[in-house]
Amino acid sequence: MVSEYEIKKEICEIGKRIYNRGMVAANDGNISVKISDNEFLCTPTGVSKGFMTPEYICKVDAKGNVIQANKGFKPSSEIKMHMRVYKERPDVKSVVHAHPMYATGFAIAGIPLTQPIMPEAVIALGCVPIAEYGTPSTEEIPDAVSKYLQHYDAVLLENHGALTYSDSLLSAYHKMESVEFYAKLLYISKQLGGPKELSEAQVQRLYEIRRQFGMTGKHPADICPNAKSGKASCHACGGSCGSQKTQADADIVASITKKVLEQLGK
């Protein structure tokens, strides 16, 4: 079993990574790790994530109350956002919040990352919605994020930044990298005349590949009612598409599914 000290060291290492990659400035961002049902390690407020050492890390309970913190350190005021994720997603073991330049640019512009432009992003993220703006350190942000937690493993925060979460700290960090890379590629392709998006059939094939891999977390390929019934899911549906499909839509979906499965050798 990994000791708390080793987890604290890993948090510091990830903090250095997000700082060195320009995903945070000054004292921005925060990281947390679940170590038991009522114990969480988290980064302190007012400290650069690029210069932390293990003694900086605080321990809180499921309500964000301090269990242990060295003198001069206290949890980030945004711990409420982390706690909401853990409460509503029992599978999540770590949360990372940062302000990556391109992804935050899309969040400020009010543009979600929903265009299917590369296989890796489609398989890993599906798409990244935007949670409505909330005042930092209040329940407004957790409330805004809550509606997306059951459908996605990453969300942009309107006029604020990005939030990723997963079953390990490294995975949560990798999702943040993926979000930023996706946003940067989308931005660049828009400057070059606009991206050539993957077709619906190509997206559905990638979704099927994800399901075959048995990848963990939440994703449009898994939560869509169509996908649950064995049909092709719709990109960026957020799980709300099932009740609004017409018979014609269902026929199209069934046709696409058949073609995808034929290509996969089913």
KETI-596733 format. One record per residue: residue number from 0; y, z, x of N, C-alpha, C in turn. Coordinates in steps of 0.1 Angstrom, whole numbers. Layout:
PT    k  n.north   n.up  n.east  ca.north  ca.up  ca.east  c.north   c.up  c.east
PT  NUM        Y      Z       X         Y      Z        X        Y      Z       X
...
This chain:
PT    k  n.north   n.up  n.east  ca.north  ca.up  ca.east  c.north   c.up  c.east
PT    0      -12      0       8         0      0        0       13      0       9
PT    1       22     -8       6        34     -9       13       43      3      11
PT    2       48      9      22        57     21       21       71     17      15
PT    3       77     27      10        91     25        6      100     21      17
PT    4       98     26      29       106     22       40      104      7      43
PT    5       92      2      42        90    -12       45       97    -21      34
PT    6       96    -16      22       103    -23       11      118    -23      14
PT    7      123    -12      18       138    -11       21      141    -21      32
PT    8      133    -22      42       135    -32       53      135    -46      48
PT    9      126    -49      39       125    -62       33      138    -66      25
PT   10      143    -56      17       155    -58       10      167    -61      19
PT   11      167    -54      30       178    -57       40      176    -71      46
PT   12      164    -75      48       162    -88       54      166    -99      44
PT   13      163    -97      31       167   -107       21      182   -107      20
PT   14      188    -95      21       203    -94       20      209   -102      31
PT   15      203   -101      43       209   -109       54      207   -124      51
PT   16      196   -128      45       194   -142       42      204   -147      32
PT   17      206   -140      21       216   -145       12      230   -145      17
PT   18      233   -136      26       246   -135       32      248   -147      42
PT   19      238   -149      51       239   -159       61      239   -173      55
PT   20      233   -175      43       232   -188       37      245   -190      28
PT   21      254   -181      28       267   -183       21      265   -181       6
PT   22      254   -174       2       252   -171      -13      260   -160     -18
PT   23      266   -152      -9       275   -141      -13      286   -140      -2
PT   24      297   -134      -6       308   -132        3      312   -117       2
PT   25      316   -112      14       321    -98       14      309    -89       9
PT   26      312    -81      -1       303    -71       -7      296    -76     -19
PT   27      296    -89     -22       291    -94      -35      276    -93     -35
PT   28      270    -95     -47       256    -96      -49      248    -83     -49
PT   29      236    -83     -54       228    -71      -54      213    -75     -55
PT   30      205    -66     -50       190    -68      -50      183    -55     -55
PT   31      172    -57     -62       164    -45      -65      149    -48     -65
PT   32      141    -38     -64       127    -39      -64      121    -28     -72
PT   33      111    -31     -80       104    -21      -88       93    -15     -80
PT   34       92     -2     -79        81      4      -71       72     12     -80
PT   35       76     16     -92        68     22     -102       74     20    -115
PT   36       68     25    -126        74     23     -139       87     29    -141
PT   37       90     39    -133       103     46     -134      110     48    -121
PT   38      107     40    -111       114     40      -98      117     26     -93
PT   39      130     25     -89       134     12      -84      143     14     -72
PT   40      141      6     -62       150      6      -50      161     -5     -52
PT   41      173     -2     -48       184    -12      -51      194    -11     -40
PT   42      202    -21     -39       213    -22      -29      225    -14     -34
PT   43      233     -8     -25       244      0      -30      257     -9     -32
PT   44      266     -3     -39       279    -10      -42      288     -9     -30
PT   45      297    -18     -28       307    -18      -18      302    -20      -4
PT   46      291    -27      -3       285    -29       11      281    -44      12
PT   47      284    -50      23       280    -63       26      265    -64      27
PT   48      259    -74      20       244    -75       20      239    -81      33
PT   49      248    -85      41       244    -91       54      243    -80      65
PT   50      247    -68      62       248    -58       73      241    -45      69
PT   51      232    -45      60       225    -33       55      214    -29      65
PT   52      211    -16      65       200    -10       71      193     -2      61
PT   53      180      2      63       172      9       53      179     21      46
PT   54      187     29      54       193     41       49      203     38      38
PT   55      208     25      37       217     22       27      211     21      13
PT   56      198     19      12       192     16        0      190     28      -9
PT   57      193     26     -22       193     37      -32      180     36     -40
PT   58      176     48     -46       165     48      -56      170     53     -69
PT   59      167     45     -80       171     49      -93      160     49    -103
PT   60      162     55    -115       151     55     -125      154     43    -134
PT   61      145     42    -145       146     30     -154      159     29    -162
PT   62      167     40    -162       180     40     -169      191     38    -159
PT   63      188     36    -146       198     34     -136      204     47    -130
PT   64      198     58    -134       203     71     -129      198     73    -114
PT   65      206     78    -106       202     80      -92      191     90     -90
PT   66      181     86     -83       170     96      -79      173    100     -65
PT   67      177     91     -56       179     94      -42      189     84     -37
PT   68      199     89     -30       209     80      -23      215     88     -12
PT   69      216     83       0       223     90       11      238     91       9
PT   70      244    100      15       258    103       13      266     90      16
PT   71      276     87       7       284     76        9      279     63       2
PT   72      267     64      -4       261     52      -10      258     55     -25
PT   73      260     46     -33       256     47      -47      252     33     -52
PT   74      244     32     -63       239     19      -68      250     10     -72
PT   75      247     -3     -72       257    -12      -77      260    -10     -92
PT   76      272    -12     -96       275    -10     -110      268    -20    -119
PT   77      262    -31    -113       255    -41     -121      240    -38    -122
PT   78      236    -25    -119       222    -22     -120      218    -23    -134
PT   79      227    -22    -144       223    -23     -158      217    -37    -161
PT   80      222    -47    -154       216    -60     -156      202    -61    -151
PT   81      200    -55    -139       186    -54     -134      177    -47    -143
PT   82      181    -35    -148       172    -27     -156      169    -34    -169
PT   83      178    -42    -174       174    -50     -187      163    -60    -184
PT   84      164    -66    -172       153    -76     -168      140    -68    -168
PT   85      139    -57    -161       127    -50     -159      122    -45    -173
PT   86      130    -41    -181       126    -36     -194      120    -46    -203
PT   87      126    -58    -203       121    -69     -212      111    -78    -205
PT   88      109    -77    -192       100    -86     -185       91    -77    -176
PT   89       81    -71    -182        72    -62     -174       65    -68    -162
PT   90       64    -81    -162        58    -88     -151       67    -89    -139
PT   91       80    -86    -141        90    -88     -130       90    -76    -121
PT   92       89    -78    -108        89    -67      -98      102    -67     -89
PT   93      110    -78     -90       122    -78      -82      133    -87     -89
PT   94      145    -84     -87       157    -91      -92      167    -94     -81
PT   95      172   -106     -81       182   -109      -71      194   -115     -78
PT   96      206   -110     -75       218   -115      -81      227   -120     -69
PT   97      232   -132     -70       241   -137      -59      251   -147     -65
PT   98      260   -152     -56       270   -161      -60      269   -174     -52
PT   99      258   -181     -52       256   -193      -44      267   -204     -49
PT  100      272   -210     -39       284   -218      -41      283   -229     -52
PT  101      272   -238     -51       271   -249      -60      266   -244     -74
PT  102      257   -235     -74       252   -230      -87      263   -223     -94
PT  103      271   -214     -87       282   -207      -93      293   -217     -98
PT  104      294   -228     -91       304   -239      -95      300   -244    -109
PT  105      287   -247    -110       282   -252     -123      284   -241    -134
PT  106      282   -228    -131       284   -217     -140      298   -216    -144
PT  107      307   -218    -135       322   -218     -138      326   -230    -147
PT  108      320   -241    -144       323   -253     -152      316   -253    -165
PT  109      307   -244    -168       300   -243     -180      289   -254    -182
PT  110      283   -258    -170       273   -268     -171      260   -262    -167
PT  111      250   -261    -176       237   -256     -172      229   -266    -164
PT  112      219   -262    -156       211   -270     -148      199   -275    -156
PT  113      201   -285    -163       190   -290     -172      185   -304    -169
PT  114      192   -311    -160       188   -325     -158      176   -326    -149
PT  115      165   -332    -153       153   -333     -145      155   -344    -134
PT  116      158   -339    -121       161   -349     -111      152   -348     -99
PT  117      143   -338     -98       134   -337      -87      122   -329     -91
PT  118      110   -334     -87        97   -327      -92       97   -312     -89
PT  119      101   -308     -77       100   -294      -73      108   -285     -83
PT  120      120   -289     -86       128   -282      -95      122   -281    -109
PT  121      117   -292    -114       111   -293     -127       99   -283    -128
PT  122       90   -283    -117        79   -275     -117       82   -260    -115
PT  123       91   -257    -106        94   -243     -103      103   -237    -113
PT  124      113   -244    -118       124   -238     -126      124   -243    -141
PT  125      120   -256    -142       121   -262     -155      136   -266    -158
PT  126      144   -256    -160       158   -258     -161      165   -244    -160
PT  127      178   -243    -159       185   -230     -157      196   -230    -167
PT  128      195   -222    -177       206   -221     -187      217   -212    -182
PT  129      228   -212    -190       239   -203     -187      240   -192    -197
PT  130      241   -179    -192       243   -168     -201      258   -166    -203
PT  131      262   -163    -215       276   -162     -219      283   -152    -210
PT  132      296   -153    -208       304   -144     -200      303   -130    -205
PT  133      302   -121    -195       303   -107     -199      311    -99    -188
PT  134      317    -88    -192       325    -81     -182      315    -73    -172
PT  135      317    -75    -159       309    -68     -150      308    -53    -152
PT  136      296    -47    -150       294    -33     -150      292    -28    -165
PT  137      294    -37    -175       292    -33     -189      279    -38    -194
PT  138      275    -35    -207       263    -39     -213      265    -54    -217
PT  139      277    -60    -216       279    -73     -221      270    -83    -213
PT  140      269    -82    -200       261    -91     -192      246    -89    -195
PT  141      240    -77    -195       226    -75     -199      223    -81    -213
PT  142      233    -79    -222       230    -85     -236      230   -100    -235
PT  143      239   -106    -227       240   -121     -226      227   -126    -220
PT  144      223   -119    -209       211   -124     -202      198   -123    -210
PT  145      198   -112    -218       186   -109     -226      179   -120    -233
PT  146      187   -128    -240       182   -139     -248      174   -150    -241
PT  147      176   -150    -227       170   -160     -219      158   -155    -211
PT  148      156   -142    -211       146   -136     -203      131   -140    -206
PT  149      128   -143    -218       115   -146     -222      112   -161    -220
PT  150      122   -169    -216       120   -183     -215      121   -188    -201
PT  151      129   -181    -192       132   -186     -179      131   -175    -168
PT  152      130   -179    -156       130   -170     -144      143   -171    -136
PT  153      152   -179    -141       165   -180     -135      176   -183    -145
PT  154      188   -177    -144       198   -180     -153      212   -180    -146
PT  155      221   -189    -149       234   -188     -144      242   -179    -153
PT  156      252   -172    -147       260   -163     -154      274   -169    -155
PT  157      279   -171    -167       291   -179     -169      303   -172    -161
PT  158      310   -180    -153       321   -176     -145      317   -164    -136
PT  159      305   -164    -131       301   -152     -123      291   -156    -112
PT  160      280   -161    -115       270   -164     -104      257   -168    -109
PT  161      246   -163    -103       232   -166     -107      223   -154    -106
PT  162      213   -154    -114       203   -143     -114      189   -148    -114
PT  163      181   -144    -105       167   -148     -105      158   -136    -104
PT  164      146   -137    -109       137   -126     -109      122   -131    -109
PT  165      113   -123    -103       100   -127     -102       90   -116     -99
PT  166       78   -119     -96        68   -108      -94       67   -103     -79
PT  167       77   -107     -71        78   -102      -58       93   -105     -53
PT  168       97    -97     -43       111    -99      -38      112   -113     -32
PT  169      102   -117     -24       103   -130      -17      104   -141     -27
PT  170       96   -140     -38        96   -150      -48      109   -151     -56
PT  171      115   -139     -59       128   -139      -65      139   -145     -57
PT  172      138   -142     -44       147   -149      -34      145   -164     -34
PT  173      133   -168     -33       130   -182      -32      135   -190     -44
PT  174      135   -183     -56       140   -189      -68      155   -191     -67
PT  175      162   -181     -61       176   -183      -59      179   -194     -50
PT  176      171   -196     -39       173   -208      -30      171   -221     -38
PT  177      161   -221     -46       157   -233      -54      169   -236     -64
PT  178      174   -226     -70       185   -228      -80      197   -235     -72
PT  179      200   -229     -61       212   -234      -53      209   -249     -48
PT  180      197   -251     -43       193   -264      -38      194   -275     -50
PT  181      189   -271     -61       189   -279      -73      204   -282     -77
PT  182      212   -272     -77       226   -274      -81      234   -283     -71
PT  183      231   -281     -58       237   -289      -47      233   -304     -49
PT  184      220   -306     -51       216   -320      -52      222   -327     -65
PT  185      223   -319     -75       228   -325      -88      243   -328     -86
PT  186      250   -319     -79       264   -321      -76      266   -334     -67
PT  187      258   -335     -57       259   -347      -48      256   -360     -55
PT  188      245   -359     -63       242   -372      -70      252   -376     -80
PT  189      259   -366     -86       270   -369      -95      282   -376     -88
PT  190      284   -373     -76       294   -379      -68      290   -393     -64
PT  191      278   -396     -64       272   -409      -60      270   -419     -72
PT  192      276   -415     -84       275   -423      -95      266   -418    -106
PT  193      260   -406    -104       252   -400     -114      237   -401    -111
PT  194      230   -390    -114       216   -390     -110      207   -399    -119
PT  195      196   -404    -113       186   -411     -121      176   -401    -124
PT  196      176   -397    -137       167   -386     -141      153   -391    -143
PT  197      144   -381    -141       130   -384     -143      128   -387    -158
PT  198      118   -395    -161       116   -399     -175      109   -387    -182
PT  199      109   -388    -196       102   -377     -203       88   -376    -200
PT  200       81   -388    -198        67   -388     -195       65   -382    -181
PT  201       74   -385    -172        72   -379     -158       74   -364    -159
PT  202       84   -359    -167        86   -345     -168       74   -338    -174
PT  203       68   -344    -184        56   -338     -191       44   -338    -181
PT  204       43   -347    -173        32   -347     -163       34   -336    -153
PT  205       46   -333    -149        49   -322     -140       47   -309    -147
PT  206       50   -308    -160        47   -296     -167       32   -293    -168
PT  207       25   -304    -170        10   -302     -171        5   -298    -157
PT  208       10   -303    -146         6   -299     -133        9   -284    -131
PT  209       21   -279    -136        24   -265     -135       14   -257    -142
PT  210       10   -261    -154         1   -253     -162      -13   -253    -155
PT  211      -17   -264    -149       -30   -265     -142      -30   -255    -130
PT  212      -18   -254    -124       -17   -245     -112      -18   -230    -116
PT  213      -15   -228    -129       -15   -214     -134       -4   -206    -128
PT  214        8   -212    -126        19   -205     -120       24   -194    -129
PT  215       28   -183    -123        33   -171     -130       47   -173    -134
PT  216       52   -163    -143        66   -163     -147       67   -171    -160
PT  217       80   -173    -164        83   -179     -177       89   -193    -174
PT  218       86   -203    -182        90   -217     -179       88   -225    -192
PT  219       97   -234    -194        96   -243     -206       83   -249    -209
PT  220       75   -251    -198        62   -258     -199       52   -248    -206
PT  221       55   -235    -205        46   -225     -210       50   -220    -224
PT  222       63   -218    -226        67   -211     -239       70   -220    -250
PT  223       71   -233    -248        73   -242     -259       62   -242    -269
PT  224       65   -241    -282        54   -241     -292       45   -254    -291
PT  225       50   -265    -287        42   -277     -286       32   -275    -274
PT  226       37   -269    -263        28   -267     -252       17   -257    -255
PT  227       20   -247    -263        10   -237     -267       -1   -243    -275
PT  228        3   -254    -283        -7   -260     -292      -14   -271    -285
PT  229      -12   -273    -272       -19   -284     -265      -11   -297    -264
PT  230        1   -297    -270         9   -310     -270       19   -309    -258
PT  231       26   -320    -256        36   -320     -245       48   -312    -250
PT  232       54   -304    -240        66   -296     -244       78   -305    -241
PT  233       89   -300    -247       101   -308     -245      110   -301    -234
PT  234      116   -309    -226       124   -304     -214      136   -296    -220
PT  235      138   -284    -214       149   -275     -217      150   -271    -231
PT  236      139   -270    -238       139   -266     -252      142   -251    -254
PT  237      138   -243    -245       140   -229     -246      131   -222    -257
PT  238      121   -230    -261       112   -224     -270      116   -226    -285
PT  239      126   -233    -287       132   -234     -301      129   -248    -308
PT  240      121   -256    -301       120   -269     -306      109   -271    -317
PT  241      100   -262    -318        88   -264     -327       92   -266    -341
PT  242      101   -258    -347       103   -259     -361      112   -270    -365
PT  243      118   -277    -355       128   -287     -358      123   -302    -356
PT  244      110   -303    -352       105   -316     -350      101   -323    -363
PT  245      104   -336    -364       100   -344     -375       86   -349    -372
PT  246       80   -356    -382        67   -361     -380       67   -373    -370
PT  247       78   -380    -370        80   -391     -360       81   -386    -346
PT  248       88   -374    -345        89   -368     -332       75   -363    -327
PT  249       67   -358    -337        54   -353     -333       45   -364    -329
PT  250       46   -376    -335        38   -387     -332       42   -392    -318
PT  251       55   -392    -314        59   -396     -301       54   -387    -291
PT  252       55   -374    -293        50   -364     -284       35   -365    -282
PT  253       27   -368    -293        13   -370     -292       10   -382    -283
PT  254       17   -392    -285        15   -405     -277       18   -402    -262
PT  255       29   -395    -259        32   -392     -245       21   -384    -239
PT  256       17   -374    -247         6   -365     -242       -6   -372    -238
PT  257      -10   -381    -247       -22   -389     -245      -21   -397    -232
PT  258       -9   -403    -229        -7   -411     -217       -7   -403    -205
PT  259       -1   -391    -206        -1   -382     -194      -15   -377    -191
PT  260      -22   -373    -201       -36   -369     -198      -44   -380    -192
PT  261      -42   -392    -197       -50   -404     -191      -46   -406    -176
PT  262      -33   -404    -173       -29   -405     -159      -35   -394    -150
PT  263      -37   -383    -156       -42   -371     -149      -58   -372    -148
PT  264      -64   -382    -155       -78   -384     -154      -85   -375    -164
PT  265      -79   -371    -175       -85   -362     -185      -93   -370    -195
